Amino acid sequence: MNLARSRSPTPVRAAPVRHGHRAAEQAAILGIGATVKRPVVINHPDLGETNAVRDTIYLSLSYDHRLVGSADVAPYLTAVKAIPEAGHR
């Protein structure tokens, strides 16, 4: 699949982690959509709120609420969101 052209999120899963003789359960799946140019509203220092075209992606995180609490998930997803916003590759 060509991820550059896909608009639906592509799940990212790690291989099961082995602890002793059994594999640990997967706790979460992170979906990362393709980078697409979209119109967004930005705060410009001189113009105030204005429209601009920016590269955007959709991130979605599904997790097993029995293993991971939302108090742990929110900071993780915020940290993941900050990576492309900062321009890291």
GUTORDO-561100 format. One record per residue: residue in one letter; x, y, z of N, C-alpha, C in turn. Coordinates in pm, whole numbers, plus 50000, padded with zeros to 5 digits. Each point is the difference from the previous one (the first is absolute). Example, Ala and Ser with C-alpha at 12.3 -4.5 7.8 and 13.67 -1.06 7.14 Angstrom:
<firos>
A513194943150780499115011950000500905012050000 S499655010549928500825011950006499235010950073 
</firos>
This chain:
<firos>
M500844988250000499165011850000500885012450000 N499675009549920500725012649996499455009150109 L500745001850110499525007750113499865014849968 A500775004849903499935014249965498645003549939 R499334990349941498735002649936498804995350083 S500244992650106498924994950083499455011050089 R498685001150007499375010050087499494993750128 S499964986850006499544993550122501214996850088 P499815000350132501134997350089500574986149980 T501304998850007500694987349989500424995750140 P499464989050051500364995850135501484996550011 V500595003550112501384996650029499984990850121 R500464987749983500024990450110501394994550016 A500434998950123501294993750029499794985050009 A501064992649975499934985550017499804996950148 P499344988850032499814996650140501324999250075 V499995005050121501194999850085499974987150081 R501114993050004500064987450075500475002550143 H499234995050093500365000150141500024985550046 G501174994550013500084985850036499524991449886 H499004991750026499514990649899498775004949926 R499455011550037498795004649932500165014349948 A499215003349900500065013349939499085009450077 A500445012350020499175010250065498925004649903 E498865004050053498905005149919500335013849945 Q499445003149884500115013449946499055009050077 A500475011550043499175009150080499395011049916 A500625003449885499505011349921500414998449854 I499235006549913500335000749857499915014649960 L501095005249944500065013849954499765000349850 G498985007549957499715001749858500535013449953 I500774999949891500605012249946499535001749856 G499265010649973499515002749865501075006349913 A499705001349874500925006249905500075015150023 T501115005849963500155014550006499285006049879 V499065009150030499175006149896499925015050026 K500055007949895499845014550015498525003250020 R499705007950107498635003750031499965014750041 P498865006649978499875013750050499804999850152 V500725008650071499875001150145499995014750039 V499505002950117500035013650053501235001150090 I500825010349976501205002350081499935014050060 N500755001950106500145013450061501285006349949 H499875009749910501145007149944500275012350087 P501275003150031500295011450087499505013349946 D500005001949868499575012749942498544999949955 L499524988549951498674999149942498944994650094 G500394994850113499054993650090499634986249947 E498764995950022499564987149947499835001049848 T500634990649930499935000049855500054985649950 N499574997849877500044986749938501374997649938 A500444987550009501274996149938499904985349961 V500844995749908500074985949961501194994050072 R499764989250073501054993450078499944984949978 D501144993550015500034985450000499384995250131 T499074990549989499364994650119499984984749991 I499924993650115499824985550007498984997150109 Y499334988849988499114995450105500724989450081 L499915001150131500534989950092498824994250076 S499974987050013498984993750083500674989350085 L499574999050122500584990250092498874991850062 S500034987149974499064990750063500794992650107 Y499414998550118500734993350106499064991750085 D500574990250067499254991250087499875006950136 H498815004650031499795007650123500224991650125 R500054986749985500284991450115501475000250037 L500875003549902501444999950023500605014050012 V499385009749933500545013549994498905009950036 G500305009350089499025010150038500115012349912 S498895007349990500005012049915500975010650052 A500304999850129500985009450055501404997449945 D500284987649958501294996749938499985002449850 V498854998249937499885001049854500085014449953 A499345009150068499955014049956501395006349989 P500884998850101501345005849985500814993449887 Y499804986749981500724993149894499585005449863 L498695001249977499525004949871500395014649979 T500035007950105500465013949991501475000549959 A500824991150056501434999549963500184995649856 V499224990149955500074995549860499595011349906 K498955007350037499505011249919501065010949986 A500805002150103501005010849999501154997149904 I500264987449969501144996549913499835005849859 P498894997149927499885006049867499805015150005 E499375005150106499825014450012501335007250012 A500994993550062501325005950017500844998549874 G499544992149904500744998549875501024988850002 H499954991150100500924988650004499624989949894 R500994993449946499734989649900500594986950045 
</firos>
